[in-house]
Amino acid sequence: MSKLKLFVVFTFLLQIGTANAVSFDCSKAKSYSEKLICNNSELSELDDKLNSLYQKVKLESTDKKAFRKIVSDLWNEREKCKTESCVRQWYSNAFREYSSLNEINENIINESENYAEWYIDGALIILPPLEGVSKNRFLMYGDDGTIAIFIASKSKGNGFCDNSVQIDGPLEYPPILINGEYYKTYKSCFYGNGFIVPKTEIGKAVLKELVMKMKPIKISFGDGDEFNYPPSNVKRMLERVEKMKQAK
């Protein structure tokens, strides 16, 4: 076979191999994972689908800097892969991460633009505002991965939660101050196993402690406005935050 024919065949095969992946240029693939994705039709298809989700989340992200950090961390994890099974597992993890961020972006569309402090059982929590979440909420976490979100609002039509309760009189948890005005109507909902991403390392550490260590939360509204949450856990959480602040 002549050199010209060999060149034509090689060029054709190269084009086939580089036509699959869409999130990066296969002609410039260097790492094991990149070359594997370019030459594996199933992985290339996953890459195509993930890229579509990535582009959507990127467009709707409210904190570009935090989003770039998430993308960078994911990319670094993929580049560590040295086996096909590792790359496949990476795609599964990446889909889960971006899907969670996409869910957050869609949920905040209907949220109020008012702002509030963060409270847990009456104690001011020192977590920074969370990526993709309106500031007019305060949150509680259970070790089953459930996140209970409370939204301060004057209107029952605000937000995407179902239950609301009017709270009056002395409280073990205070009304929330928003733009100089106290709000006493609370709504509750459960967010499931969503990914909430704090902006700081302290916030990440505290969130991990809350999700992994605290007991499941039981909340019910009705006569007596029952609110069952272990105060000792809140105290320990705040003490951890203070220690981390001092250490930093």
C-alpha positions as CSV (number, residue, x, y, z in Angstrom):
1,M,0.0,0.0,0.0
2,S,1.4,3.4,-1.0
3,K,2.2,6.1,1.6
4,L,-0.6,8.2,0.2
5,K,-3.1,5.5,0.8
6,L,-1.8,4.9,4.3
7,F,-2.1,8.6,5.0
8,V,-5.7,8.6,3.7
9,V,-6.7,5.6,5.8
10,F,-5.0,7.0,8.9
11,T,-6.7,10.4,8.5
12,F,-10.1,8.7,8.1
13,L,-9.6,6.6,11.2
14,L,-8.5,9.7,13.1
15,Q,-11.6,11.5,12.1
16,I,-13.8,8.6,13.3
17,G,-12.0,8.6,16.6
18,T,-12.3,12.3,17.1
19,A,-15.9,12.7,16.0
20,N,-17.4,11.4,19.2
21,A,-16.7,13.6,22.2
22,V,-18.0,17.2,22.1
23,S,-16.8,18.8,25.3
24,F,-13.2,18.9,24.2
25,D,-11.0,18.6,21.1
26,C,-10.1,15.0,20.7
27,S,-7.2,15.9,18.4
28,K,-5.6,17.4,21.5
29,A,-6.4,14.6,23.9
30,K,-3.5,13.8,26.1
31,S,-4.6,12.0,29.3
32,Y,-5.8,8.4,29.6
33,S,-9.4,9.5,30.3
34,E,-9.5,11.9,27.3
35,K,-8.2,9.3,24.9
36,L,-10.5,6.7,26.2
37,I,-13.6,9.0,25.9
38,C,-12.6,9.8,22.3
39,N,-12.2,6.2,21.3
40,N,-15.2,4.7,23.1
41,S,-18.6,5.4,21.6
42,E,-20.5,4.8,24.8
43,L,-18.3,7.1,26.8
44,S,-18.5,9.7,24.0
45,E,-22.3,9.5,24.2
46,L,-22.2,10.1,27.9
47,D,-19.8,13.0,27.4
48,D,-22.3,14.5,24.9
49,K,-25.2,14.3,27.4
50,L,-23.1,15.6,30.3
51,N,-21.9,18.5,28.2
52,S,-25.5,19.5,27.5
53,L,-26.4,19.4,31.2
54,Y,-23.1,21.3,32.0
55,Q,-23.9,24.1,29.5
56,K,-27.4,24.5,31.0
57,V,-26.1,24.7,34.6
58,K,-23.3,27.0,33.6
59,L,-25.8,29.4,31.9
60,E,-28.1,29.5,35.0
61,S,-25.5,29.5,37.7
62,T,-25.8,32.5,40.1
63,D,-22.2,32.2,41.4
64,K,-19.8,31.8,38.5
65,K,-16.7,31.6,40.7
66,A,-18.2,28.8,42.8
67,F,-19.4,27.0,39.7
68,R,-15.9,27.1,38.1
69,K,-14.5,25.6,41.3
70,I,-16.9,22.7,41.1
71,V,-16.0,22.1,37.4
72,S,-12.3,22.2,38.2
73,D,-12.6,19.7,41.0
74,L,-14.6,17.4,38.8
75,W,-12.1,17.6,36.0
76,N,-9.2,16.9,38.3
77,E,-11.0,13.8,39.6
78,R,-11.5,12.5,36.0
79,E,-7.9,13.0,35.2
80,K,-6.9,10.7,38.0
81,C,-8.7,7.8,36.3
82,K,-6.5,5.0,34.9
83,T,-9.3,2.5,34.1
84,E,-12.5,2.5,32.0
85,S,-14.6,1.6,35.1
86,C,-13.2,4.7,36.9
87,V,-14.2,7.0,34.0
88,R,-17.7,5.5,33.9
89,Q,-18.1,6.0,37.6
90,W,-16.8,9.6,37.2
91,Y,-19.6,10.3,34.7
92,S,-22.1,8.9,37.1
93,N,-20.8,11.2,39.8
94,A,-20.7,14.2,37.5
95,F,-24.3,13.7,36.3
96,R,-25.4,13.6,39.9
97,E,-23.5,16.8,40.8
98,Y,-24.7,18.8,37.8
99,S,-28.3,17.5,38.1
100,S,-28.4,18.7,41.7
101,L,-27.1,22.1,40.8
102,N,-29.6,22.2,38.0
103,E,-32.4,21.4,40.5
104,I,-31.2,24.2,42.8
105,N,-31.2,26.7,39.9
106,E,-34.7,25.7,38.9
107,N,-36.0,25.9,42.5
108,I,-34.7,29.4,43.2
109,I,-36.6,31.0,40.2
110,N,-39.8,31.4,42.3
111,E,-38.0,32.6,45.4
112,S,-38.4,36.0,47.0
113,E,-35.5,38.5,46.6
114,N,-35.8,39.5,50.3
115,Y,-32.8,38.7,52.5
116,A,-32.6,37.4,56.0
117,E,-30.1,36.0,58.5
118,W,-29.7,32.2,58.9
119,Y,-31.3,30.6,62.0
120,I,-31.3,27.1,63.4
121,D,-33.6,26.5,66.3
122,G,-33.4,30.2,67.4
123,A,-29.6,30.3,67.2
124,L,-27.9,32.4,64.5
125,I,-26.0,30.0,62.3
126,I,-22.6,31.3,61.1
127,L,-22.7,29.5,57.7
128,P,-22.2,31.9,54.8
129,P,-24.9,32.2,52.1
130,L,-25.1,29.0,50.1
131,E,-24.5,28.8,46.4
132,G,-27.7,28.7,44.5
133,V,-30.0,29.3,47.5
134,S,-31.9,32.5,48.3
135,K,-30.9,34.2,51.5
136,N,-34.4,34.4,52.9
137,R,-34.2,30.8,54.1
138,F,-32.8,29.0,57.1
139,L,-32.0,25.3,56.9
140,M,-31.8,22.2,59.1
141,Y,-30.1,18.9,58.2
142,G,-30.6,15.3,59.1
143,D,-28.2,12.4,59.0
144,D,-30.5,10.7,56.5
145,G,-29.5,13.4,53.9
146,T,-32.8,15.3,54.3
147,I,-32.7,19.0,54.3
148,A,-35.6,20.9,55.8
149,I,-35.8,24.4,54.3
150,F,-37.8,27.2,56.0
151,I,-38.7,30.3,54.0
152,A,-39.7,33.6,55.6
153,S,-42.5,35.1,53.7
154,K,-45.6,37.3,54.1
155,S,-47.4,35.5,51.2
156,K,-48.5,31.9,51.1
157,G,-47.8,31.9,47.4
158,N,-44.1,32.6,47.7
159,G,-41.7,29.8,47.1
160,F,-42.3,26.2,46.4
161,C,-43.2,24.8,49.8
162,D,-46.6,23.6,51.0
163,N,-47.0,24.1,54.7
164,S,-47.1,27.4,56.6
165,V,-47.8,28.5,60.1
166,Q,-48.4,31.9,61.8
167,I,-46.2,32.2,64.9
168,D,-47.0,34.8,67.6
169,G,-45.9,35.5,71.2
170,P,-42.7,34.4,72.9
171,L,-40.6,32.1,70.8
172,E,-37.7,29.8,71.3
173,Y,-36.8,30.8,67.8
174,P,-37.2,34.5,66.9
175,P,-39.0,36.1,63.9
176,I,-36.7,36.7,61.0
177,L,-35.6,40.3,60.3
178,I,-35.8,41.1,56.6
179,N,-34.9,44.6,55.4
180,G,-35.9,46.2,58.7
181,E,-39.2,44.3,59.0
182,Y,-39.9,41.2,61.1
183,Y,-41.6,38.2,59.3
184,K,-43.5,35.7,61.4
185,T,-45.0,33.4,58.7
186,Y,-42.9,30.3,58.2
187,K,-43.1,27.8,55.4
188,S,-41.5,24.4,55.4
189,C,-40.4,21.9,52.7
190,F,-38.0,19.0,52.3
191,Y,-35.3,19.1,49.7
192,G,-34.3,15.5,49.7
193,N,-30.7,14.5,48.9
194,G,-29.8,17.8,47.2
195,F,-26.3,19.1,47.0
196,I,-26.0,22.5,48.7
197,V,-22.5,24.1,48.1
198,P,-21.2,26.6,50.6
199,K,-18.8,29.2,49.3
200,T,-16.1,28.8,52.0
201,E,-14.0,25.9,53.3
202,I,-15.4,26.6,56.8
203,G,-19.0,26.4,55.4
204,K,-18.1,23.1,53.6
205,A,-16.7,21.6,56.8
206,V,-19.7,22.7,58.9
207,L,-22.2,21.4,56.3
208,K,-20.4,18.0,56.3
209,E,-20.6,17.8,60.1
210,L,-24.3,18.6,60.0
211,V,-25.2,16.1,57.3
212,M,-23.1,13.3,58.7
213,K,-23.5,13.7,62.5
214,M,-26.8,15.2,63.4
215,K,-29.9,13.1,64.1
216,P,-32.9,13.2,61.7
217,I,-35.1,16.2,62.2
218,K,-38.8,15.9,63.0
219,I,-40.9,18.9,62.3
220,S,-44.7,19.2,62.6
221,F,-47.1,22.1,62.6
222,G,-50.5,22.2,64.2
223,D,-51.8,23.0,67.8
224,G,-48.8,24.0,69.8
225,D,-46.6,24.5,66.8
226,E,-44.4,21.6,67.7
227,F,-40.8,22.0,66.8
228,N,-38.6,19.0,67.6
229,Y,-34.9,19.7,67.2
230,P,-32.1,18.8,69.7
231,P,-30.7,22.1,71.1
232,S,-27.5,20.3,72.2
233,N,-26.7,19.5,68.6
234,V,-27.1,23.2,67.7
235,K,-24.8,24.2,70.5
236,R,-22.1,21.7,69.5
237,M,-22.4,22.8,65.9
238,L,-21.9,26.5,66.8
239,E,-19.0,25.6,69.0
240,R,-17.3,23.8,66.0
241,V,-17.9,26.8,63.8
242,E,-16.2,29.1,66.3
243,K,-13.2,26.8,66.7
244,M,-12.8,26.6,63.0
245,K,-13.0,30.4,62.7
246,Q,-10.3,30.8,65.4
247,A,-8.1,28.1,63.7
248,K,-8.3,29.9,60.4
